[in-house]
Amino acid sequence: MESIRHLSHREAGFSLIEILVGLVIGLIATLVIMQVFSVFEGQKRTTTGSADAQTNGSIALYTIARELKMAGYGLLPATNSPLNCATLSPGTPANLSPVVITDGGAGAGASDTITIRYGTSESGGGSSPITAVGLLGANDVTVNDNMACHVGDTALIINGNQCNMTTVTGPTDIAVPPTPTGNNTSVTLADPTNAIVGANVSCLGSWVTTVFRVNPNYNPTNAANSQAYLERSGNPSLSDIVNIQAQYGISATASSNQVTNWVNATGATWAAPTVPDRNRIKAIHIAVVARNGLLEKDNVTGTCVTVKGTANNGPCAWDDSNFDAAPAIDLSNDPNWQRYRYRVFETIIPLRNMIWAKDTL
């Protein structure tokens, strides 16, 4: 009987106090683990979001910069340069400007739009003088050489500062690159306005117009339109691009390539520059603002004031200590803008086709 009592005493197990102490220790350990996990997970989301913002911003800047380098391609610097076209016939685009910045204004969420134009001809838009008109038909012009033209190309007729953009419709010899025995001295045009002896015909291939802007319907307070992204010619391109700011780099005269000032596309002169002023634009300074898509619990972004005194509700576009005043970035159309992190990607793009044309401007 004593032996049985002794065995039962040894197998009695934990007491209630011991169990409660164990539970408390387990709960404390669980809380610590969950706290560490929560902090780590938050840091991971922030890091991942920042990496996405860096990728999207870098690609957005690269994409816009690549198009800007093409701006004006095909508008060759030659006698009767198309860059001097001041009078455009009906049907010709409102202007042939290689680059147009449309200023977004000064309000909250204001973002600029950049329009870029260029041709795709493999010959670079080589032009040929017209030596006769109507020899083979009413819309036919005779030129020294039509090797740069193909049926379906956009053609530009340049008669001094009067220009007409039309389409090449023939002859059939140039439906493909002509053979040495083909017709290489004739071009048939859909509209031969301004085609006179002494004028030039320039075949541009396709005339491309590319427009970059932030989603124009972006409204962070409206769930249906709360997506911010870079839009390329009406098509969504890269997510979480919330702002674009750009300035013209201008020279004192069109025949100079030295940038003397950086100006916003505003005011009587630069909101809609004349052809002589347009030809002073030699470079574009651009800033693309990408956002980390993670909405933080606390404010992580504050205001920024540049050296020249430009106040920003968001990050600064660029350091303007050695430039004219930078454009303002205002992200306050989103009431939670301070709870996001942002990256700014900025660069200067020389307009090489304008630079090469300086001697004819």
Buried (B, 14 or more C-beta within 10 A) or exposed (E): EEEEEEEEEEEEEEEEEEEEEEEEEEEEEEEEEEEEEEEEEEEEBBEEBBEBBBEBBBBBBEBBBEBBBBBBBBBBBBEBBBBBBEEBBEEBEEBBBBBBBBBBEEEEBBBBBBBBBBBBBEBBBBBBBBEEBEEBEEBBBBBEEBBBBBBEBBBBBBBBBBBBBBBBBBBEBBEEEBEEEBBBBBBBBEBBBBBEEEBBBBBBBEBBEBBBBBBEEBBBEEEEEEBBBBBBEEEEBBBBBBBBBBBBBBBEBBEBBEBEEBBBBEEEEBEBBEBEBBBBBBBBBBBBBBBBBBEBEEEBBEEBEBEEEBEBBBBBBBEBEEBBBBBBBBBBBBEEBBBBBBBBBBBBBBBBBBBEBBEBB
